[in-house]
Amino acid sequence: PRSPLEKSMSLMREANVHELVELMNLYWTKSMNQEERVEAFATAVYLGAILVLAFNFVSNMFEGVVFAGVWHRYASHYAQSPLLDWAGFLRMKQTADLVFGTPFLPARAIISIPFFFKYRKAVVRIAYKSPLRYRFPIINRSMSLLLSWVGLNLGLVAALTYGLVKASSLRTGVSIFT
């Protein structure tokens, strides 16, 4: 028989939603011991956190594209870097957010659902490579969430945004900093 840790790790590795439902059913029907309940709860929280991070990633990528688009519009219209008139740029960005912000929230949520599975694989891959995996499974999961947030949600989004702003700078002939 597999231990609760092995069950939850295979659940996360294989994205077996039926196994999650089974674990939660066992949790609520009181046929689990305390260790199994803790593991089932930790698995549910972990998957929930991954879903939130996946949504955050999609939202940040969307916002990075909007930011770069507004940057391009500003640089094209005023023939100067938005950094020279940050308040003016932010007014233009705020106007774009009225159109592309909250009204597109359902679209970001819908995109996040299938993206969740790819994001989960990245988080679990990080968790599997950690030496904390067996001795400190909860800390390992927390660290995999933190590392994926730093690498994907901050690093990749910043790189995409900068790349789009740089492409805009090359296209408009307006330097990013002057």
Disulfide bonds with the S-S distance in Angstrom:
none
